[in-house]
Amino acid sequence: MNQIQPYLKQLLDFAHEGFQGVNGVVGLLIAVVAVFLLSSYRRILIVTAGATIVQIILHQLLPVITGKGTLRLPDILSSYFWRSAALYFVGYLIVISVLYVVKKLLLRSGGGH
């Protein structure tokens, strides 16, 4: 068990960092839209991948939209890009899953009245 603990801690730290990455206004708006698009939890990986792609696109476009930068393509060959994408994916997986459960609970409790 002591051999597994460092790996478990790394995994939990990664999940926490991913959650923090999407726990902002833009990330939560993307997650809410993704939850409405999620018709069945079996599609969670597809919807999460879509949310991650939208996040990456918005991250590149926001400086252009706000007039504080120019459009630059992401450096998809860097390990930083893929680590960031993985963090966003894990973060969105957590947030969308939680919001989906809340949505199902609200629909269930509101459907009987």
Residue pairs with C-beta under 8 A, 6 or more apart in sequence:
14 86
14 87
14 90
15 90
15 91
15 94
17 87
17 91
18 86
18 87
18 88
18 89
18 90
18 91
18 92
18 93
18 94
19 90
19 91
19 94
19 95
20 91
21 27
21 84
21 87
21 88
21 91
22 28
22 30
22 31
22 55
22 88
22 91
22 92
22 95
23 91
23 95
26 55
26 58
26 62
27 55
27 91
27 92
27 95
28 95
30 51
30 54
30 55
30 58
30 92
31 51
31 92
31 95
31 96
31 99
32 99
34 47
34 48
34 50
34 51
34 92
34 96
35 96
35 99
35 100
35 103
37 47
37 50
38 44
38 47
38 96
38 100
41 97
41 100
44 93
44 96
44 97
44 100
45 93
47 96
48 89
48 92
48 93
48 96
49 89
51 88
51 92
51 96
52 85
52 88
52 89
52 92
55 88
55 92
56 74
56 84
56 85
56 88
59 74
60 71
60 72
60 73
60 74
61 71
63 69
63 70
64 70
64 71
74 81
75 81
76 82
